[in-house]
Amino acid sequence: MSEHFGRTADGTPVERYQLSAPGIRASVLTFGCVVQSLDVPDSRGTPGNVVLGLDTMDCYLTRSRFFGAVVGRYGNRIADARFTLDGRTHELPRNHGTSSLHGGPEGFDKRVWRVVGSAADRISLAYRSEDGEAGYPGTLDATVTYTLAGREGPDGFGELRIDYRAVTDAPTHVNLTNHSYFNLAGADPYASPGLGTVHDHEVTLRASRFLPVDDRLIPTGELAPVAGTPFDFTAPRRIGDRLHDGHPQLKTAGGYDHCWVFDEPAGPLRPVARVTEPRTGRALEVLTTEPGVQFYSGNMLTDAVYGRGTGLCLETQHFPDSPNRPEFPTTVLRPGQVHSSTTVYRFTAGTPAGAR
């Protein structure tokens, strides 16, 4: 089911699609492939939205911090807004100091995607990025498919599966990810008791290494062990436990805004992260084919409604600045190859901590 949602600044119409499966519902916009809302039950069976979203098209044009969008052509940062590929240097637009972030100021999150398939529980959206758009070489055809699945009952679950696919007619770099902000306590800022921070959420990451960053938030190239640091989430840990302990990396980023390197190799779809929220009993398990995840604790959220720390991101992806780091897993896509990756966000609800 679809409905008109609004228009972009140039008058392009934007549609909103409603998807549903047992135990889960979602609203998806053709603008930026945005996941506007995602409703899943809490431990009492009461559904509630768990992603930060905006109410109007004007808000997405003026207030969005990539809320729920697919970012690209390259998610995350590229140092000095340039890279060299096959001997040719490509200059990108700068939108984060001297760096290019999430494809620049007019990245995939600002584009209206075309619906190429839909059903009650899924939607496929496509976008053609022309050669030279935002400085990237090659015409890239990208497709993103959102699929809902679930099962109701005491052992029920609801999941959002995201399948990314892209092909190119010339060598280029590709790193696509979804930039949803999650708050498992409920992301409705107008509901009682109001929107709190995610600092009580417990996070587990199957990653014994992370990528330290410089003062531009660009990886230094080191794959540092998390053991003995605030970056150790190999066992469940509250986000707020060590958020302000003075670690130099936390000071640099204003909190968590780093890439963790998964211990299991990329390729197969495997579980890599888990988040639980004690008050509602909601839990989120993340599965992906990607080699890493950018865990962001919402440090720079300064929206009029969504303030600092009110949402967390788990952006499954390749590593930041990979086009300038040959030692990192490659993000080069060449003609005849297919960029393909999958991420699943799976939700369950157990017993709230206070009820045990």
Secondary structure, 3 states (H helix, E strand, C coil): CEEEEEECCCCCEEEEEEEEECCEEEEEECECCCEEEEEEECCCCCEEECECCCCCHHHHHHCCCCCCCEECCECCEEHHHEEEECCEEEECCCCECCEEECCCCCCHHHCECEEEEEECCEEEEEEEECCCHHHCCCCEEEEEEEEEEEECCCCCEEEEEEEEEEEECCCEECECEECCCECCCCCCCCCCCCCCCCCCCEEEECCCEEECECCCCCECCCCEECCCCCCCCCCCEEHHHCCCCCCHHHHHHCCCEEEEECCCCCCCCEEEEEEECCCCCEEEEEEECCCEEEEECCCCCCCCCCCCCCCEEEEEECCCCHHHCCCCCCCEECCCCCEEEEEEEEEEECCCHHHC
